[in-house]
């Protein structure tokens, strides 16, 4: 089959979990004999066409005139899809929540939304006010989809309620992790006492509470060190750097224990993660965070958030420990427990790796995605057959259906 992903953050270059997921699944589908195209809108200097291990990547140039993005980018995307479809018919076109807003309802392919946590989802779960324009676009996008899937049950059911999706079926397909690239490192690589956070350094990732937990952690485990790896976030209103805000909260006696590593290329993450004793992800909310799954695959003892899909990703006390991300004391308690109990760390790490293989490996999830796509195509063919039969029944004999 020919699968087309709509993605505006396909690696390399700045990207988040959606970009990493798209690349992982796209490469896996190509490896199983399918044709895959990825297209989206990018800064003009990054536009063009490339081949990524058999994946055709079309980076369309972003509109240059402010305020014209929806019209210009939408037109460019539609034109690109028509050309791709003419060259080789697209069977599946898929993107995140807002992506189908500019795709016609009659585009001749199964149109799939994969819920990774859209605008209204994060606004509602983080207590923010959703923007009307983005909310309208999101609703329009869902109206243009004829199949739905989600990366976790939590994001599926929360979005169902927010967008009033009724009883529409939503397939649960967790994000896949490459367990060959992310795998346990030799024991001697690990640096004792290193606590590693990986992700965007911003409020919703719980980094502030993690930094606030460090005095308690350092008092109980003087050898502890916190490494924060990820790109900085700047407040759009003030331009203030979140990293600089965090630096201002750190007492002088802890400055050498809290190290900001900056943005790390995805290909370099396994080597960095291999050095950690513990991986910590105290996010306030997630959909199904790939960073957590990479930590599982690395065979690391993990402390993660109990909110949202946390229990779907990690079994508390079995494949990791879950904390209250809003309470620095809760974060500190779980980390201290692991730092002081090597046997517990090893047990959780072993179960973490096993869970990554059993539940989140790219091999098993590629098969599940293939089956979902085949089901979508079968449903669409069934609808088309029924529509054709109804049309032939209601039209008088000899009437041209195109007249």
N, C-alpha and C positions, 0 to 999 in steps of 0.2 A: 504493500500500500504506500501511498504518498502522503506523508504527514507534514503539515506546515505549521510551525510555531510562530506566534507573534511575540517578539521579545525585544525590548529596547535596551537591554543590558547584557548582551551575549559577550562572554569573555573572548579575548583579553580586554583590558581596560576596566574602568570603574564598574563594579557590578555587585549585586547582593545575592541573596539566596535564590531568587527566581532565575538569575542568569546562570548560576552554578547548576541548578536543577536542570534547566533547559539543555545545557551543554552535555550533562551526564546522560540524560535520557535520549537526546538526539544521537549521540555517538553510539549508544547501545542499540538503538533501533537500526542504524545503518549497519552495525555489526551483525544484525540478524536478517539482513537482506532487504530492508525497507529503504525507500527514498525519503530523505528528510530535507526540507528547506526551512530556514529561519530568516524572518525578515522583521524589520523594525526601524525606528527613526533614531538617528545618532547625530552628534555634532558633525558639521560639514567636513571637518578635517579627518574624521574617521569613516566617512561614507565610502562605499564601494562594494565589490563582491570578492569573496574569498572562499576557499575550501578548507574546512576544518575536519580532517580525518574522515572525509566523505560527506560531511554535512555542508550543504550549500548555504552560505550566509550572505544575505543581501542587506547591507546597511544603507538605508535611505537618508539623504541629507535633510536635516531639520529646517523648518521654515526660518528665514532670516528676519522677517519683519515681525516685531512683537505684536501679539494679539491675533496673528493669523494661523497659529499652530494647528488648531482643530481642522480648519478648512484645507490648508495647504498640505499638512502631513497626512490627513485623511485621504485626500485625492491621490497623493503619491503612493500611499499604501494600497489603495484600491487598484490603481494602475499596475503596480508591481504584481499584485495577486492575479490580476487578469492575465498578464503576460506569462507568469509561471504556470497558471492553469492551462493556457493554450499550448505551452510547450510540453507539459505533462500533467494530466488532470489531477487535481488535489482531491484526496479522499477525506482527510481530516484537517480542519483548521482549528487551532487551539491557542488560547491565551489566558492571561489572568483576568480578574473581575471586570476591569474597565475596557479591555482590549477590543471587544466586538462592537463597541458603540459606533464605529465608522464603517463597519462591514455590513453590506446589504443583507437583508433577511433572505433574499433569494439566491445568495451565492451558492453555486452548485457543489456543496461539500457539507459533510457533517460538521456543525459549528459547536465547539466545546469550550466551556469556561472551566478552568481549573482554579478553584478557590485557594489562594495563598494568603488570604487576609486582605480584603479590600479596604477602601477608604472608610466606608460606614462601619465595617467590622472593628477597625482599630479605634475609630472615634468613639464608638459605644463602649468598648471594653477598657479604654484608657480614660474615660470620662471627659472626652473633648466634644466640642460642638462640630458636627459634620458640616462641610461646605455645601451649599445648595447646588452649585454648578457641577461639582464632582459627583455628588449624590445622584443628580439627574443623569449624568453620563453613565454612571454605574448601572442604574435601572434600565437605561436604554440598551446597554450592552447585554444584560440578562434577557431582555425581550428579544434580542437577535440570536440568542443561543437556543439550540434544540437538544443539547445534552450537557449535564453538569457532573463534575467530580470535585473532590476536595481533598486536601492533604491531611486533614484530621477530622474526626467526628465533631470535635468542638467547633471548628470553624464552619463546618457544614451546617450544624443545627443553629448556631448563632446567626449566620447569614440568612438561613431560612426564615427565622423570625423577623430579622430586621427588614428584609426585602419582601416579606410576605409571599414566600414561594410555595406555600401550601404543601401538597403532598408530592411535589415533583421529586422523582428519584435522584439521589445524589450518591455517586459511587465514591467510596473512600479509598484513595490511592496515596499512601504516604510518600514523602520525598525519598528517592533512592540515594544510597551512599555507595561510593566505590570502595569496597572493602579490600581490593587489591592495592589501591594507592594509599588508603588510610588503613594501616595495620600496626600491630604492636611492634615497638622498637626493642632492641636489646636492652636488658636491665641496666647495663652500665651507662647508657645514654642519659638516663633520668638523673636530674639534679634534685637532691633531697630538699624538700620544703618549698619547691616552686609551685605557686598557685597561678594558673593561667586563665585569663579571660580572653576570648576571641569574639570580635563583633564590632559594630559601629559604636564609638564612644559617645553615647547620648543617654538622656534620662530614662527612656523607656527600656533600655537594656539593663537597668539596675546597677550600673557601674558606680553611681554615687553612693548607694547603700553598701556596695562592696568595699569601697574606699573607707567608708565610715566604720566598717566592721574590722578594719585592720588593726586599730589599737588593741582591741580585745584579742584578736588572733595572735599578734606579736607578743602580748603579755603571757599568753598560754604556751606559745611555741616560738621562742626567740629566733629560731632558724628559718622561719617562714619569710617568703618573698613573694610579692604580687607582681606579675607581668601582665600588662594590659596591651593587647595587640589589636589594632583596628584603626580605621580612619577617624579623624576628628569630625565632630558635628558643630556647625556654626549656627547660632540663633538667627533665623531669618529677619527678625525685627531689629536686633541690636548688632548682629555680626559677631557676638561674643563667642570665643572658642570654648567648647565644653571641657576640653582637656585643661585649659588654663584655669577654668573655674574649679576643676578638681584639684589642681596643684595648689590653689589658694586655701584648700581645706586640709591639706596634709601638714601635720606638725613636723618641725625640723628633725626630730628623732626618727621619723619614718621616711624621710625623703629618699634614702638609699635603699629602702625596702619596697618601694612602689616605683616600678619602672614602666614608662610608656614606650612601647616598641614601635608605635606607628603602624601604618598600613602594611600588611604582609601579603605578598602575592600568594594566590591560592595554591600554586604548585609548591611553595615553600612551607606551607602550613604543617605537613606531616613531620618535618624535621624539627620545627619549633615545638609542636605538641609532644613529641617524643621526650623532650627534656622536662616536661611537667610531672609533678607528683599527683596533682589534682587539677581537673578542669572545672571551672565555675561559670555558670550561666544564669544569673539571677534576674532574667528578663521579667518585666511587669506583665507583658503579654507577647505571645507568639502564635503562629499558625501551625507550623511543624518545622522548627528551626533546623536547617541543615548543619549548622555548627554543632549542635548537640549530637546529631547522628554521627558526625565525624569523630567526635570525642568517644562515642560508644565504639566505633570501628577501630579506633586507636588502642582500645583496651585500657582506658583510663578510668580511674575513680572519679565520678562526676557528682557535683552539687548543682542542681538546677531548680528552676522555679516550679512550685506546686500549682500555679495558676494556669488557666486555659487548658491546652493539650498536654501539660507537663506529665500527668499520669499515663497518657497514651504513649508517650515517647519513652519514659523511664519508669520502671516499677520500683517504687520507693522501698529501700532496704534490700533490694534484690540486684538491680542493675545500676543503682546509683542512689543518691539521697536527694529528697526534695525539700526545699525551704520556702519560707514566706519571704518573697523578694522585697517587700516593703519594710521589713524589719532587719536592720543590721545585726541585731543580736541573734536572729534565727540563722542568718547566713554564717556568722562567726561560729555558732554552735556546731553546725554540720561540718565546717572546714576543720575545726579543732578536733572533732571526733575522728576524722580521717587522718589528720597529721599525727595523731597520737596512737593510732591503731593500724600498724602495717598489715596485719593479717586481714582486717576488714577491707583495707584498700585493695589488696590483692584479690580478695574474693569478689568484690564488686567489679573490679577491672575485668576479671575473667568472664563474669556474667554479662558485662557490658558488651564485650566482643561477641559473645554468643548471640546476644539479642540483635546486634547489628547484622549478623549473618542471617539469622532466622527470619527477621521481620523487615529489615530495611535494605537488604543487599540489592544492588542494581540488577543482578541476574533474576531474582525472583520477581521483583517489581516490574521489570521490563515485560516479562510474560503476562503479568496482570494488566499492564497497560495495553498490550497487544489484544488481549481478550476483551477489554473494555472498548477499544476502537472497533473491533470486529462486531461487537454487540451494537454499537452506535450505527454502523453501516447497515447491519441487518434490519434494525428498526426503521431506518430511513427508506430502505428498499421496500419494506412492508408497507409503509405509508404511501409511497409512490404507486405501488401496485393497487392498493385500495382506492386511492384518489383517481387513478386511471379507470378502474372498474366503475366507480360511481359516476364519473363523467360520461362514460359510454352508455350507462343506464339512463341518465337523465336527458341526454341529447337525442333529438328525433333522428331516426335513421336517415343517413345521407347528409347530415349537417356537418360542416367543417368545424372542428373544435377550435381552430385558430381564427375563425371569422368573427 
